Amino acid sequence: MPNRSQDPLFQLIKSLQKAEKRHFKLYIKRNSAKDDLKVIQLFDALEKLSDFDEKNLFKKIPGIAKPQLANLKNHLYRQLLSSLRLLKSNDSIDMQLHEQIDYARILYNKGLYHQSLKILDRAKELAHQYHQDSFLIQIISLEKKIETLHITRSMQDRAEQLTAEANVVNEKRRVITQLSNLALQLYSWYVKNGHARNEADEKDIKDFFKQQLPPNSDIMNGFYEQLYLYQSYCWYAFIRQDFLMYYRYSQKWLSLFEKEPFMVEVETGHYIKGLHNLLNAHFDLRNFKAFSHTLKKFEQFAESEAANKHDIFRVHSFIYIHSAKLNQHLMQGTFRDGLTLVSDLEQQLSDNALYIDQHRVLVFNYKIASLYFGNGDYNTCIDYLRRIINDHVDLRNDLQCYARLLHLMAHYELGNAELIESSLIKSVYRFMAKMDNLTIVEEEMFRFLRHSFQIPAKQVKTELRSFLEKIKQYEKSRFETRSFAYLDVISWVESKVYGKTMSQVIHDKYLLSKHK
């Protein structure tokens, strides 16, 4: 996948929609004395470039000298943001509130503090309606400033009222900050490490969660207090592989938006993330029917105006829906059908590379590799796993480990005994041991792989049966099944023992579960 230029101005221009470009041209011409401004020349030249290249840029704008470029770029960047701010001023409640507070400050500075207070009253009502407590702090602070410096005679007991409001809002913000910090830190732990590896990880997470969770969190009723509380419980449960708790709190997360539907447009990103987590919970619990229902609901929402109002929501909807579709094929064993999505997915990832972080690409590469492995195309599986192994990113140590293990298994399927015996099995084992990522299941896997090349071919199936019996007893053990969350080792071994494809084995399990 090609790397996008890291030049901020170039990235901003490439992110613009047609309407935004048209508005900028009108804005800059209306606010300048000349129609042939150098910033417009620079804008046009950058827009036509496929990748940022300063030498090529100077060829397109010979009238601009090299010493001028830095200042022109800074000026163009500011003008683009000003144009976008004007165009998008009504797109979100926070921008509307920012605008109202700015108007109030302008009026106050003009000495029209009564008019300023009227605007602040309206802004306060809006902030209360949409739970925007951070704006309430700014509004109340400006109100207190006006009341302190001027005799407004607005109402009796004004000082007591403002003091009480400020205390209530500050306490709410303190709790929200504590909960949002907890949710963020837990999510950060997962992005770095994945699921808890052992009892030590489990204990650390439990202790951290208990220490950071605010008292009386179970009786909180504010929208944002509950949102961040449910998010914290989601990550806490997911890290610990308590998928039933993960499902419950993902559902509670979305129920907040069902109670107050107008908040979907205010916090679209959180709503999309909630749908994603609910889909993941259904996937982990193999709730096939509920998974399909939620995916359909998500796809319908992705067509809505709210989901397409901003690029970031559109792209996140695309990422999470496609991730869910790949998961659906992985849990149903329909690997061949899943691979039909890959070409379009990769094109979309390339087209939207500006908005997509490395973590998402890493996860997609692993899921695609798993589909190719399940479909028996081990060479292409290895190609995708190399993207993870050779990337050297400090993310998802768990996927880094299991990508190497799946890479080892693909070489086993290809019969590359010499490569496996000479170096591969040792390097993968060392890497997983270094990351403290070896469970009993992985130890048994390495033991089987080492032994399998030293016995006659006719005895391999007997060894596979023995291997299957050993690992199946850990199917319900949470820490040992960590590996099953990444690799369906049991289905792979069963396919060898029963002479079926891995796709057939998993699909048969899906059909059996569906009938139940």
C-alpha positions in Angstrom: 0.0 0.0 0.0 1.6 3.4 -1.0 2.6 5.8 1.7 0.9 9.2 1.6 2.9 12.3 1.7 3.3 13.6 5.2 3.1 17.3 4.2 0.2 18.7 6.2 -0.9 21.2 3.6 -0.9 18.6 0.8 -2.9 16.2 3.0 -5.5 18.8 3.8 -6.0 19.7 0.1 -6.2 16.0 -0.8 -8.9 15.6 1.8 -11.2 18.3 0.3 -14.5 17.4 -1.4 -15.6 19.2 -4.5 -18.0 21.5 -2.6 -15.2 22.4 -0.2 -12.8 23.3 -3.0 -15.4 25.4 -4.7 -16.2 27.2 -1.5 -12.5 27.9 -0.8 -12.1 29.5 -4.3 -15.1 31.8 -3.7 -13.9 32.6 -0.2 -10.3 33.5 -1.1 -11.3 35.6 -4.1 -13.9 37.4 -2.0 -11.4 38.2 0.7 -8.6 39.4 -1.5 -7.8 42.3 -3.8 -6.5 40.2 -6.7 -8.0 37.2 -8.6 -4.5 35.8 -9.4 -3.3 35.4 -5.8 -0.2 33.3 -5.4 -2.0 31.2 -2.8 -4.5 30.2 -5.5 -1.7 29.2 -7.8 -0.2 27.2 -5.0 -3.5 25.6 -4.3 -4.1 24.6 -7.9 -0.6 23.2 -8.3 -0.8 21.1 -5.1 -4.3 19.8 -6.1 -3.0 18.4 -9.4 0.0 16.6 -7.8 -0.6 12.9 -7.0 2.2 12.9 -4.4 4.0 15.9 -2.8 7.2 16.7 -4.6 8.7 20.1 -4.1 10.8 20.0 -7.3 7.8 19.2 -9.4 5.8 21.9 -7.5 8.2 24.7 -8.5 7.9 23.6 -12.2 4.2 24.1 -12.0 4.4 27.6 -10.3 7.5 29.3 -11.7 6.4 32.7 -10.4 7.0 31.6 -6.8 10.5 31.7 -5.5 11.8 29.1 -3.1 12.2 31.5 -0.1 8.5 32.4 -0.5 7.2 28.9 -0.4 7.1 28.3 3.4 5.2 31.5 4.1 2.8 30.9 1.3 2.1 27.4 2.5 1.4 28.6 6.0 -0.9 31.3 4.7 -2.8 28.9 2.4 -3.2 26.4 5.2 -4.8 29.1 7.5 -7.0 30.3 4.7 -8.2 26.7 4.0 -9.1 26.2 7.7 -10.9 29.5 7.8 -12.9 28.6 4.7 -13.8 25.2 6.1 -14.8 26.7 9.5 -17.2 29.1 7.7 -18.6 26.3 5.6 -18.9 23.8 8.4 -20.1 26.2 11.2 -23.5 24.5 11.5 -22.3 20.9 11.0 -21.8 20.1 14.7 -23.1 21.3 18.0 -19.6 22.1 19.3 -18.9 24.4 16.4 -22.2 26.2 17.0 -21.4 26.7 20.6 -17.9 27.9 19.8 -19.5 30.4 17.5 -22.0 31.6 20.1 -19.3 32.0 22.7 -17.1 34.0 20.2 -20.1 36.3 19.5 -20.6 36.8 23.2 -17.0 37.8 23.7 -17.1 40.2 20.8 -20.2 41.9 22.2 -18.6 42.0 25.6 -15.5 43.6 24.3 -17.7 46.2 22.6 -19.2 47.1 25.9 -22.5 45.5 25.1 -22.5 43.1 28.0 -26.3 42.8 28.3 -26.4 41.5 24.7 -23.5 39.3 25.5 -25.4 37.8 28.5 -28.4 37.1 26.3 -26.3 35.1 23.8 -24.7 33.2 26.7 -28.1 32.3 28.1 -29.1 30.8 24.7 -25.8 29.0 24.4 -26.2 27.6 27.9 -29.6 26.1 27.1 -28.1 24.5 24.0 -25.2 23.2 26.0 -27.5 21.7 28.6 -29.7 20.1 25.9 -26.7 18.3 24.3 -24.8 17.5 27.5 -21.9 19.8 26.5 -20.5 20.4 30.0 -17.1 21.6 28.8 -18.8 24.5 27.0 -20.9 25.2 30.1 -17.6 25.8 32.0 -16.6 28.4 29.4 -20.1 30.0 29.4 -20.3 30.2 33.2 -16.8 31.6 33.4 -17.6 34.4 31.0 -20.9 35.1 32.9 -19.0 35.3 36.1 -16.5 37.7 34.6 -19.2 40.0 33.4 -21.0 39.9 36.8 -17.8 40.5 38.6 -16.8 43.6 36.6 -20.2 45.1 35.9 -23.4 45.8 37.8 -25.9 44.1 35.4 -28.9 43.9 37.8 -29.9 40.8 35.7 -31.4 39.0 38.7 -31.2 38.6 42.5 -28.9 35.9 43.9 -27.0 35.8 40.6 -23.7 35.2 42.4 -25.1 32.2 44.3 -26.7 30.7 41.2 -23.5 31.0 39.1 -21.4 29.6 42.0 -23.7 26.6 42.3 -23.8 26.0 38.6 -20.0 26.1 38.4 -19.6 23.6 41.2 -22.1 21.2 39.7 -20.4 21.4 36.2 -16.9 21.1 37.6 -17.8 18.0 39.5 -19.4 16.4 36.4 -16.3 17.3 34.4 -14.0 15.8 37.0 -15.9 12.5 36.9 -16.1 12.5 33.1 -12.4 13.2 32.8 -11.6 10.3 35.2 -13.8 7.9 33.3 -12.6 9.0 29.8 -9.0 8.6 31.0 -9.7 5.1 32.3 -11.4 4.1 29.0 -8.5 5.6 27.0 -5.8 3.8 29.1 -7.5 0.5 28.8 -7.9 0.8 25.1 -4.3 1.8 24.8 -3.3 -1.3 26.7 -5.3 -3.5 24.3 -3.9 -1.8 21.2 -0.4 -2.5 22.5 -0.8 -6.0 23.9 -4.1 -7.5 22.8 -5.9 -9.9 25.3 -4.5 -10.6 28.7 -1.8 -13.2 28.3 -1.8 -14.8 31.8 -3.0 -14.4 35.4 -0.4 -11.7 36.0 -1.9 -9.6 33.2 -5.4 -10.3 34.5 -4.4 -9.2 38.1 -2.8 -6.0 36.8 -5.8 -5.0 34.7 -8.2 -5.8 37.6 -6.2 -3.8 40.1 -5.8 -0.9 37.7 -9.5 -0.9 36.9 -10.6 -0.9 40.6 -8.1 1.9 41.5 -9.2 4.2 38.7 -13.0 3.6 38.7 -14.7 6.5 40.5 -16.8 5.7 43.5 -20.6 5.4 43.0 -20.1 4.8 39.3 -23.1 2.4 39.3 -25.5 5.3 40.0 -24.2 7.8 37.5 -26.9 9.0 35.1 -25.3 11.7 32.9 -24.9 10.8 29.2 -21.1 11.2 29.1 -20.5 9.7 32.5 -22.4 6.6 31.4 -20.8 6.6 27.9 -17.2 6.5 29.3 -18.2 4.1 32.1 -19.6 1.6 29.6 -16.6 2.0 27.3 -14.3 1.4 30.3 -16.2 -1.8 31.1 -16.1 -2.9 27.5 -12.3 -2.7 27.2 -11.9 -4.2 30.7 -14.0 -7.2 29.7 -12.5 -7.5 26.2 -9.0 -7.6 27.5 -9.9 -10.3 30.0 -11.9 -12.2 27.3 -15.0 -12.0 29.4 -17.1 -11.8 26.2 -20.5 -12.0 27.9 -19.6 -8.8 29.9 -18.2 -7.3 26.8 -21.5 -7.9 25.0 -23.6 -6.5 27.9 -21.7 -3.2 28.1 -21.5 -2.8 24.3 -25.3 -3.1 24.3 -25.5 -0.5 27.1 -23.2 1.8 25.2 -25.6 1.7 22.2 -28.7 1.9 24.5 -27.6 5.4 25.5 -28.1 6.5 21.9 -31.4 4.7 21.6 -32.7 6.7 24.7 -31.4 10.0 23.2 -31.4 9.6 19.4 -30.4 13.2 18.8 -27.0 12.4 20.4 -26.1 10.2 17.4 -25.4 13.3 15.4 -23.5 14.9 18.2 -21.3 11.9 19.0 -21.4 10.0 15.7 -17.9 8.6 16.2 -18.8 7.1 19.5 -22.0 5.6 18.0 -20.1 4.0 15.1 -17.5 2.6 17.6 -20.3 1.2 19.7 -21.8 -0.7 16.7 -18.3 -2.0 16.0 -17.9 -3.3 19.5 -21.3 -4.9 19.6 -20.5 -6.7 16.3 -17.2 -7.9 17.8 -19.1 -9.2 20.9 -21.5 -11.2 18.7 -18.5 -12.5 16.8 -16.7 -13.6 19.9 -19.8 -15.3 21.3 -20.8 -16.7 17.9 -24.2 -15.1 18.1 -24.7 -15.6 14.3 -28.3 -14.3 14.1 -27.6 -11.2 16.2 -24.4 -10.6 14.3 -26.2 -10.5 11.0 -28.9 -8.2 12.4 -26.4 -5.7 13.8 -24.4 -5.7 10.6 -27.5 -4.9 8.6 -28.3 -2.1 11.0 -24.8 -0.8 10.7 -24.9 -0.9 6.9 -28.2 1.0 6.9 -26.7 3.6 9.2 -23.6 3.9 6.9 -26.0 5.2 4.2 -27.4 7.9 6.5 -26.6 11.6 6.3 -25.0 11.5 9.8 -22.5 8.8 8.8 -21.5 10.7 5.6 -21.4 14.3 7.0 -17.6 14.0 7.7 -14.9 12.0 6.0 -13.8 10.4 9.3 -17.2 8.9 9.9 -17.6 7.7 6.4 -14.2 6.0 6.5 -14.7 4.5 10.0 -18.0 3.0 8.9 -16.3 1.5 5.9 -13.5 0.0 8.1 -15.7 -1.5 10.7 -18.3 -2.9 8.3 -15.6 -4.6 6.2 -13.9 -5.9 9.3 -17.3 -7.4 10.3 -17.8 -8.9 6.9 -14.4 -10.6 7.0 -15.2 -11.8 10.6 -18.5 -13.3 9.3 -16.7 -15.3 6.6 -14.1 -16.4 9.2 -16.7 -17.7 11.6 -18.8 -19.4 8.9 -15.9 -21.0 7.1 -16.8 -19.3 3.8 -13.2 -18.3 3.1 -13.5 -18.3 -0.7 -16.5 -15.9 -0.6 -14.6 -13.7 1.9 -11.7 -13.4 -0.5 -13.9 -11.8 -3.1 -14.0 -8.7 -0.8 -10.2 -8.3 -0.7 -9.6 -6.5 -4.0 -12.2 -3.7 -3.3 -11.1 -3.5 0.3 -7.4 -3.0 -0.6 -8.4 -0.3 -3.2 -10.5 1.5 -0.5 -7.6 1.3 2.0 -5.3 2.8 -0.6 -7.7 5.6 -1.6 -8.4 6.4 2.1 -4.8 5.9 3.4 -4.8 9.5 4.7 -7.5 8.6 7.3 -6.5 5.0 8.2 -4.0 4.2 11.0 -1.4 1.4 11.0 -3.4 -0.6 13.6 -6.4 -1.0 11.2 -4.1 -2.0 8.3 -2.3 -4.5 10.6 -5.7 -6.1 11.6 -6.9 -6.3 8.0 -3.7 -7.9 6.8 -4.1 -10.6 9.5 -7.7 -11.2 8.7 -7.0 -11.5 5.0 -4.0 -13.8 5.7 -6.4 -16.0 7.8 -8.9 -16.2 4.9 -6.2 -17.3 2.5 -4.9 -19.9 5.0 -8.4 -21.3 5.5 -8.9 -21.4 1.7 -5.6 -23.4 1.2 -3.7 -20.6 -0.6 -0.7 -20.7 1.7 1.7 -18.7 -0.5 -0.6 -15.7 -0.6 -1.2 -16.1 3.1 2.5 -15.8 3.7 2.7 -12.7 1.5 0.1 -10.9 3.8 1.8 -12.1 7.0 5.1 -10.7 5.8 3.5 -7.3 5.7 2.9 -7.6 9.5 6.2 -9.3 10.3 8.4 -6.9 8.3 6.5 -3.7 9.4 8.2 -3.5 12.8 5.4 -1.4 14.3 5.1 -1.2 18.1 1.4 -2.3 18.0 -0.5 -5.4 18.9 2.2 -7.6 20.2 -0.4 -10.4 20.2 -0.9 -10.1 16.4 2.8 -9.9 15.9 3.2 -13.2 17.7 0.3 -15.0 16.0 1.2 -13.7 12.6 4.5 -15.5 13.0 2.8 -18.7 14.2 0.4 -18.7 11.3 3.4 -18.0 9.0 5.0 -21.2 10.5 1.8 -23.2 9.9 1.6 -22.0 6.3 5.1 -23.3 5.7 4.2 -26.5 7.3 1.3 -26.9 4.9 3.6 -26.2 2.0 5.9 -29.0 3.2 8.9 -26.7 3.8 10.4 -29.0 6.4 14.0 -27.8 6.0 13.1 -24.2 6.5 11.0 -25.0 9.5 13.5 -27.3 11.2 16.6 -25.1 10.4 15.5 -21.7 11.6 11.8 -20.8 11.5 10.5 -22.8 14.4 13.3 -21.6 16.7 12.9 -17.9 15.7 9.1 -18.0 16.2 9.4 -19.8 19.5 12.0 -17.3 20.8 9.9 -14.3 19.6 6.7 -15.6 21.4 8.7 -16.4 24.5 10.2 -13.0 24.5 6.7 -11.4 24.3 5.6 -13.7 27.2 3.0 -15.0 24.7 3.3 -18.8 25.1 0.4 -20.8 26.4 0.1 -24.5 26.8 -1.7 -24.7 23.4 1.3 -23.0 21.7 3.7 -25.2 23.5 1.9 -28.3 22.2 1.8 -26.8 18.7 5.6 -26.4 18.7 6.1 -29.9 20.2 3.9 -31.4 17.4 5.6 -29.4 14.6 9.1 -30.4 15.8 8.1 -34.0 16.1 6.1 -34.4 12.9 9.0 -34.2 10.6 10.9 -37.0 12.4 8.2 -39.7 12.1 7.0 -41.7 9.1 4.2 -40.1 7.2 1.7 -42.9 8.1 2.1 -42.0 11.8 1.4 -38.3 11.4 -2.4 -38.8 11.6 -2.0 -40.6 14.9 0.2 -37.7 16.2 -2.5 -35.3 15.0 -5.2 -37.2 16.9 -3.0 -37.1 20.1 -2.4 -33.3 19.5 -6.1 -32.7 19.1 -7.0 -34.5 22.3 -4.4 -32.5 24.2 -5.6 -29.1 23.1 -9.4 -29.7 23.1 -9.3 -30.0 26.9 -8.2 -26.3 27.0 -11.1 -25.2 24.8 -12.9 -23.7 27.8 -9.9 -22.3 29.7 -9.8 -18.6 29.2 -6.0 -18.0 29.2 -5.3 -21.1 27.1 -8.0 -20.2 24.6 -6.3 -16.8 24.0 -4.7 -18.6 21.0 -8.1 -19.7 19.7 -9.2 -16.1 19.5 -6.5 -15.6 16.9 -6.1 -19.0 15.3 -8.7 -21.7 15.0 -6.1 -24.3 15.7 -8.7 -27.0 16.7 -10.5 -26.7 13.4 -7.2 -26.9 11.5 -6.2 -30.1 13.3 -9.7 -31.5 12.9 -9.4 -30.9 9.1 -6.2 -33.0 9.1 -7.7 -35.8 11.3 -11.0 -36.1 9.4 -9.7 -35.5 5.9 -11.8 -32.4 5.3 -10.9 -28.8 4.3 -10.7 -26.3 7.1 -13.5 -24.5 5.4 -15.8 -27.6 5.6 -15.0 -28.2 9.3 -15.8 -24.6 10.3 -18.9 -24.4 8.1 -20.2 -27.7 9.5 -19.8 -26.2 13.1 -21.6 -23.1 12.0 -24.5 -25.0 10.5 -24.8 -27.2 13.7 -24.7 -24.1 15.9 -27.3 -22.4 13.8 -29.7 -25.3 14.1 -29.3 -25.4 17.8 
